[in-house]
Amino acid sequence: MLAVGTRWGLTRHWWVPAKLALLLATVVVTISVSPEMLRYAVAHAEAAGTPEYLRAQTVLVVMALYHVAMISAAAALSVFKPGGRISRARR
């Protein structure tokens, strides 16, 4: 929403839609995968030391790392603003 009212615009620079795509990918993955992963982790939380417990912990760590990677990529795009403007011919 902020991109619409600022000089960066929503489609003037390619990194703005790229950040939007990262956000949407993160939201879609979180909504579609997290509930199942969390149910699995809770179901096996009492079985410490078993392979199921280790798998549940690994699943939670991988999901957290995915979120950190997406947030880091979005932050890098915001800070460095790589590339240039989208040509007017493509708009």
C-alpha positions as CSV (number, residue, x, y, z in Angstrom):
1,M,0.0,0.0,0.0
2,L,2.9,2.4,0.8
3,A,4.4,1.8,-2.7
4,V,1.3,3.3,-4.4
5,G,1.6,6.7,-2.7
6,T,5.4,7.1,-2.8
7,R,7.9,7.9,-5.5
8,W,8.9,4.3,-5.7
9,G,5.5,3.4,-7.1
10,L,4.2,-0.2,-7.4
11,T,5.5,-0.9,-10.9
12,R,8.3,1.6,-11.5
13,H,11.1,-0.5,-10.1
14,W,11.3,-4.2,-10.4
15,W,12.3,-4.8,-6.8
16,V,8.9,-3.6,-5.5
17,P,6.8,-6.3,-7.2
18,A,9.6,-8.8,-6.2
19,K,9.1,-7.9,-2.6
20,L,5.4,-8.3,-3.0
21,A,5.9,-11.8,-4.6
22,L,8.1,-12.7,-1.6
23,L,5.4,-11.6,0.8
24,L,2.7,-13.5,-1.0
25,A,4.9,-16.7,-1.2
26,T,5.5,-16.5,2.5
27,V,1.9,-16.0,3.3
28,V,0.7,-18.9,1.0
29,V,3.3,-21.3,2.3
30,T,2.6,-20.4,5.9
31,I,-1.2,-20.8,5.6
32,S,-1.0,-24.0,3.6
33,V,1.8,-25.8,5.4
34,S,2.1,-24.5,8.9
35,P,-1.1,-25.9,10.5
36,E,-0.2,-29.4,9.4
37,M,3.4,-29.1,10.6
38,L,2.3,-27.6,13.9
39,R,-0.2,-30.4,14.5
40,Y,2.5,-33.0,13.8
41,A,4.9,-31.2,16.2
42,V,2.3,-31.0,19.0
43,A,1.3,-34.6,18.5
44,H,4.9,-35.8,18.9
45,A,6.0,-33.3,21.6
46,E,5.8,-35.8,24.4
47,A,7.9,-38.4,22.6
48,A,11.3,-36.9,23.3
49,G,14.2,-38.8,21.8
50,T,12.1,-40.7,19.2
51,P,12.6,-40.3,15.5
52,E,9.1,-38.7,15.3
53,Y,10.1,-36.0,17.8
54,L,13.3,-35.3,16.0
55,R,11.4,-35.0,12.7
56,A,8.9,-32.6,14.3
57,Q,11.7,-30.4,15.6
58,T,13.4,-30.5,12.3
59,V,10.2,-29.4,10.5
60,L,9.7,-26.5,12.9
61,V,13.3,-25.4,12.4
62,V,13.1,-25.6,8.6
63,M,9.9,-23.6,8.6
64,A,11.5,-20.9,10.8
65,L,14.6,-20.8,8.5
66,Y,12.3,-20.4,5.5
67,H,10.7,-17.4,7.1
68,V,14.0,-15.9,8.1
69,A,15.3,-16.3,4.5
70,M,12.2,-14.7,3.0
71,I,12.3,-11.7,5.4
72,S,16.1,-11.3,4.8
73,A,15.6,-11.3,1.0
74,A,12.8,-8.7,1.3
75,A,15.0,-6.6,3.6
76,A,17.9,-6.8,1.2
77,L,15.7,-5.7,-1.6
78,S,14.5,-2.8,0.5
79,V,18.0,-1.7,1.5
80,F,20.0,-2.2,-1.7
81,K,17.2,-1.5,-4.3
82,P,19.0,-3.5,-7.0
83,G,18.5,-3.0,-10.7
84,G,16.7,-0.1,-12.2
85,R,13.4,1.0,-13.3
86,I,11.0,-1.0,-15.3
87,S,10.9,0.3,-18.9
88,R,7.8,2.2,-19.9
89,A,7.3,-0.2,-22.8
90,R,6.5,-3.0,-20.4
91,R,4.0,-1.0,-18.4
